[in-house]
């Protein structure tokens, strides 16, 4: 056993003797590599928007500002842009986005449930005047998601988006 320990210590001394003239350079190179890796981590965290999402969530929890409304207004602008593009994929995306914004709004409003269906069941016309229209719009959104060959035109999409728009206005999310 002492022989093995002696060999390990001898090997250690050999490595130290071999690399001791270069320790300054090794430290410098490792410092530069560590700095570059740290810079890369920070850069990609900023670019990934992960940090921004976490900051927004904490600000929502602390009730600092009206981030949910601002985020939803950005989402509403994205919906309108998709409508202007007018191709079928953009129209479908507009409906899916509107449905997602309404779902987030329902969660914030205190509707509890595993999915949007359960949250919508908690609403009645006194809480949302166009609840039956919202159900229809939500069902169409589900069909868009589940049926690959589902087709929709611009007029139908505009009608559905107007249903969501009315809901957003009732919750004072948009003007």
N, C-alpha and C positions, 0 to 999 in steps of 0.2 A: 504494500500500500504506500509506504514511504517512497518507494522507487517511482511509482506513478506520479506522486505529488512532486517529486524532484524533477522528473522529466517535464511536467507541465510548467514548473517554475523556470527551468532552463529554456524551454521554448519561448516563454514570455520574455525573458531577458534577451533572447536572440532577436525577437520581433522588435523590441524596444530599441536595441542597438542598431538594427537595420533601418528603422524609420525615424529615429530621433533627429537626424539632420533635416528631415522634411516636415516635422510637426507644425512649424509655422505655416507652411503652404497648405498642409492638410486642413488646419483650422480655418484658414482663409477660404479655401474652396468649399468646405462644409458650411461656412457662414453664408457664402454667396448662394449656394444651393438651397439652404434653409430659407433665406430671404425670398428667393424666387418662388419657392413652394408656398410660402405664406402669402405673397402677393397674388399667386394664382388662386388660392382658396378664397381670399377676399374678393377678387375680381369676379369669380364665377358665382359667388353667393349674391353679389349685387346684380349681376346679369340675370340670374335665375328668378328673380322677383320673390324668392322664398322669404327673404328678410322683410321685404315690403309687405307681403301678406301677413306675416307674423306681427309686424308693427300695427297694421290696420286692425287685426283681430284684437290686439291689446287695447288699442284706442277705442274700439267698439265696446269692449268689456268695461273700460273705465269711463265710457260715455264722453270722451273728449272729441268734440267735432261731430259732424254728421257724415261719417265715412260711408255708411251703408247707402245713404241717399246719393252721395257723389259717385260711388261705385256703380249704383244702379243707373244713374244718368249716363255714365260712360257706356254701360251696357245698352241703354236705350239708343244712344248715338250709333252704336255698332249695329243694332237691329235696323235702324233707318238706313244705314249704309248698305246693308245686305239687301234691303228692299229696293234701293236705287239700282243696284247691280242687275237685279231682275232675272238672273239665270236660276234654274230650278234648285240647284245646290244651295245657292245663297238664300233663296226663299225658305227652304227647309231649315237652314241654319238660323234664320231670323225667328222662326216659330220656336225652335228649340231654345234659343237664347231667352226669348220672352217667357217661356214656360219656366226656365231655370230662375230667372229674376223673380217671378211670382212665387216660386217655391221658397226662395230665400226670404222673401218678404213675409210669407206665411210663418216661417220658422221664427223670424224676429218678432212677429206679432204674437207669438205664444202658442201657435197651433202645434200640437204634439202629434207625432206619428212617425212610423218607419219610412214612409214615402209620401209623395204628394197626394196620392189618392186618399190616404188616411187623414191628411191635413185638410183636404177639401171637404171631406165628410163632416168636419166640425163646423163648417160655415153654413149659414142660412142667409136669406135675402136681407136680413137686418144688418148683417156684418159685411156682406158684399152683394150689392144689388143685382149684379149680372152673374150670379153663381151658376145658373144653368148654362149660360153661354160659355163660362169659363170651363165647366166640365166638358162641353163639346170641344172646345179648343184644346184642352188637355188630352182628350181621347185622340184627336187628330195628331197631336204631337207624339203620342205613344205609337201611333201607326207609322209615322215618319221614322221613328227610331227602330221599330221592330220589322217593318215591311220594306225590304230593299227596293221593290218595284212600285212603291207608292208614288203617285204623281200628284203635283199640285201646281196650279197656275197663279199668276200674280194677283188676280182679283180675289181669289179665295184666300190667299195669304194676307192681303190687305184687310179683308174682313176679320180674319182671326187676330191679326195684330191689333186691330181697333178694339177687339174684345179685351185683350190684355191691357191696352192703353187705358181703357175706361177703368179697369181695376187699379192700375197704377195711379190714376188720378184720384180715385176714391181714397186710396191710402196716402195721398198727397206726396207721392214719389216724383211725379212730373206735373207740369202745369198744363 
